[in-house]
C-alpha cells in the first residue's frame, strides 16, 4: 500500500489486510535512515518505535529527538510509538511535536488511563493501549473502547530477539470478539513468519517484527512472509 502522509492515520481506517510494522529497535542505528527507508520501500506499512525509560523496563532506548529525525527523513511514513515508560503523560506533547502518528501507552503505567487517552487524542495522535504477557486481561478490558489500537506483548518488554509466548494469543482472541471494525489489534514481540500465522488467525491485523526483518538479508521477502503473501 502507498505510504501515508503525516496526519493520515492507519489506525483510523477500518481493519483490513495485515499491516507489517518493522521495529527499528533492531535496526543499525548508525544506518538508521538507510534501513528505515529500505524497509518502507520493500513493503512495510509503518515504522514502530520502542521507547523505554530504564524504569518501566530494564532498558533505555530512543526518545523524541530520534522520532523527529526519522520524521524529517521519511516525512510520509506512519510512525507508531510504543511507550514502555512509567509516566507516559509527560511525553505526549514532545512526541506529537516530533511527528509521531500513534502513541501507545501501557495499562500497567502509573497514570490514569482514560486521562492519557484523552490527552493523546487532543494532541492529534491516535491512541494505543498495550498489555504485558503476565497482566490479567481484566486490567485492559474496561478501557478498550477508548483506544484506536490494542497492543498485545508476546514477549516480556525490554529487549528484542526474545521467543514468542503463544499463550498471549488468547488475549488477542478475546479482543477480536469485542472491538469495533475501526479498532486494531497489534502483536509485538518474537513475531516471525511462523508465529505470524497464529497471530493473524487470532485476529491481529498489525504485526510488529524486529529481528525477523532487520536481521535478515531480504527485507521484502521477510515482510511478505509476515503478511502471509
Protein Blocks (a to p, Z undefined) as FASTA:
>chain_A
ZZddehiafklpccddddddddfklpcfklmmmmmmmmmmnopabdcddddehlmpgcdd
ddfklmmmmmmmmmmbccdddddbfblmlmmmmmmmnopabdcddfkbcbdfklmmmmmm
mnopacdddddfklcfklmmmmmmmpmbdcddfbdehiehiacdfklmmmmmmmmmmpcf
kbccddeehiafklmmmmmmnopabdcdfklmmmpmblklmmmmmnoZZ
